[in-house]
Amino acid sequence: MMKRVAIALAGTAFALSAAAANLSMAVPGAQDISGQKVLTFIAKDPPGQRCNGNLQVAAEIANTYRVPIQLLPASLAPGLPAPAVFYGSQVIVADGEDFNGAASYQIVADVLDMEGVPRQAKSGLLFQEGVRQDLDALKATIKAGGK
């Protein structure tokens, strides 16, 4: 009985490690020179609707967290899905995976909070009432396809 349990646990651990290996990819510039993980947003060439929304999420994250952020067109990240968001080499969202490449502030913020990424001392302008209304209107226009 114990042998069966041990074999089942080993098989589960192997399956989980194989699944985790699929979630890590070779992202250009995944770390800065000091070794800190970089938040990478990859957009389609030319930018697609979902990619523009992800860039708005990048702006919101920059207003809250002290994290290096890079925005890459898919042509500079060959072999990686687009749209996609990575923290270091770990996938947060990617085309064809969970959320189909469409990030939200909360999805990215949850990962950064779990990783212990420090927050800005003071939130940026995007969280002030008037600016926030304009940003939300822009995001709605992007979601509606520019209409």
C-alpha positions as CSV (number, residue, x, y, z in Angstrom):
1,M,0.0,0.0,0.0
2,M,2.8,2.5,1.0
3,K,4.7,1.6,-2.2
4,R,1.6,2.4,-4.3
5,V,1.2,5.8,-2.6
6,A,4.9,6.6,-3.1
7,I,4.7,5.7,-6.8
8,A,1.5,7.8,-7.2
9,L,3.1,10.8,-5.4
10,A,6.3,10.5,-7.5
11,G,4.1,10.4,-10.7
12,T,2.2,13.4,-9.6
13,A,5.4,15.3,-8.8
14,F,6.8,14.5,-12.2
15,A,3.6,15.6,-13.9
16,L,3.6,18.9,-12.0
17,S,7.3,19.5,-12.7
18,A,6.7,18.8,-16.4
19,A,3.7,21.3,-16.4
20,A,5.9,23.9,-14.7
21,A,8.6,23.4,-17.3
22,N,6.1,24.4,-20.0
23,L,5.4,27.7,-18.2
24,S,9.0,28.9,-18.3
25,M,10.5,30.2,-21.5
26,A,13.7,31.9,-22.8
27,V,12.6,35.5,-22.6
28,P,15.1,38.1,-24.0
29,G,16.1,40.4,-21.1
30,A,14.3,38.4,-18.5
31,Q,16.6,39.8,-15.8
32,D,18.3,43.2,-15.5
33,I,22.0,43.6,-14.9
34,S,21.6,43.3,-11.1
35,G,19.7,40.0,-11.5
36,Q,16.2,41.4,-10.8
37,K,13.4,39.8,-12.8
38,V,11.9,42.0,-15.5
39,L,8.2,42.2,-16.4
40,T,8.0,41.7,-20.1
41,F,5.0,42.5,-22.3
42,I,5.2,41.0,-25.8
43,A,2.9,42.5,-28.5
44,K,2.0,41.3,-31.9
45,D,3.4,42.9,-35.0
46,P,1.6,45.1,-36.0
47,P,-0.1,45.7,-32.5
48,G,-3.3,43.8,-32.1
49,Q,-6.3,44.8,-30.0
50,R,-5.3,42.6,-27.0
51,C,-1.8,43.8,-27.2
52,N,-2.9,47.4,-26.7
53,G,-4.8,46.5,-23.6
54,N,-1.7,44.8,-22.2
55,L,0.3,47.9,-22.8
56,Q,-2.3,49.8,-20.7
57,V,-1.9,47.2,-17.9
58,A,1.9,47.8,-18.1
59,A,1.2,51.5,-17.5
60,E,-1.0,50.7,-14.5
61,I,1.7,48.3,-13.1
62,A,4.4,51.0,-13.5
63,N,2.2,53.4,-11.4
64,T,2.0,50.9,-8.5
65,Y,5.2,48.6,-8.5
66,R,8.9,49.2,-8.6
67,V,9.7,46.7,-11.2
68,P,11.7,46.9,-14.5
69,I,9.3,46.7,-17.4
70,Q,10.1,46.0,-21.1
71,L,7.7,46.1,-24.0
72,L,8.8,44.0,-26.9
73,P,7.3,43.5,-30.4
74,A,7.0,39.8,-31.3
75,S,9.7,40.3,-34.0
76,L,12.2,40.8,-31.1
77,A,11.0,37.7,-29.3
78,P,11.0,35.0,-31.9
79,G,9.4,31.7,-30.8
80,L,7.5,33.3,-28.0
81,P,3.7,33.7,-28.0
82,A,2.2,37.1,-28.6
83,P,0.4,38.7,-26.9
84,A,2.1,37.5,-23.7
85,V,3.3,38.7,-20.3
86,F,6.2,37.2,-18.5
87,Y,7.8,37.9,-15.1
88,G,11.4,36.8,-15.6
89,S,11.0,33.7,-17.6
90,Q,7.7,32.6,-16.1
91,V,4.5,33.0,-18.1
92,I,1.8,35.1,-16.6
93,V,-0.5,35.1,-19.6
94,A,0.1,34.0,-23.2
95,D,-1.7,33.6,-26.5
96,G,-3.2,30.1,-26.6
97,E,-2.8,29.6,-22.8
98,D,-4.9,30.8,-19.8
99,F,-6.5,34.2,-20.5
100,N,-5.4,33.8,-24.2
101,G,-2.7,36.5,-23.8
102,A,-5.0,39.2,-22.4
103,A,-3.6,40.5,-19.1
104,S,-5.4,42.4,-16.4
105,Y,-3.9,44.6,-13.7
106,Q,-5.1,42.2,-11.1
107,I,-3.6,39.1,-12.7
108,V,-0.2,40.7,-13.0
109,A,-0.4,42.4,-9.6
110,D,-1.2,39.1,-7.9
111,V,2.0,37.6,-9.3
112,L,4.1,40.6,-8.3
113,D,2.6,40.5,-4.8
114,M,3.4,36.8,-4.4
115,E,6.9,37.5,-5.6
116,G,7.3,40.3,-3.0
117,V,7.9,43.0,-5.6
118,P,8.0,46.4,-3.7
119,R,5.4,49.0,-4.4
120,Q,5.9,52.7,-5.3
121,A,6.0,55.0,-2.3
122,K,3.2,56.9,-3.9
123,S,0.8,55.8,-6.7
124,G,1.2,57.4,-10.0
125,L,-1.2,59.7,-11.9
126,L,-3.2,56.9,-13.4
127,F,-4.9,56.3,-10.1
128,Q,-6.1,59.9,-9.7
129,E,-9.9,60.3,-10.4
130,G,-9.8,62.5,-13.6
131,V,-6.9,60.6,-15.2
132,R,-8.4,57.2,-14.3
133,Q,-11.7,58.1,-16.1
134,D,-9.7,59.0,-19.2
135,L,-7.7,55.7,-19.0
136,D,-10.8,53.7,-18.5
137,A,-12.4,55.4,-21.5
138,L,-9.3,54.6,-23.6
139,K,-9.3,51.0,-22.5
140,A,-13.0,50.7,-23.4
141,T,-12.3,52.1,-26.9
142,I,-9.5,49.6,-27.4
143,K,-11.7,46.8,-26.3
144,A,-14.4,47.9,-28.7
145,G,-11.9,47.9,-31.6
146,G,-11.5,51.7,-31.8
147,K,-15.2,52.4,-32.1
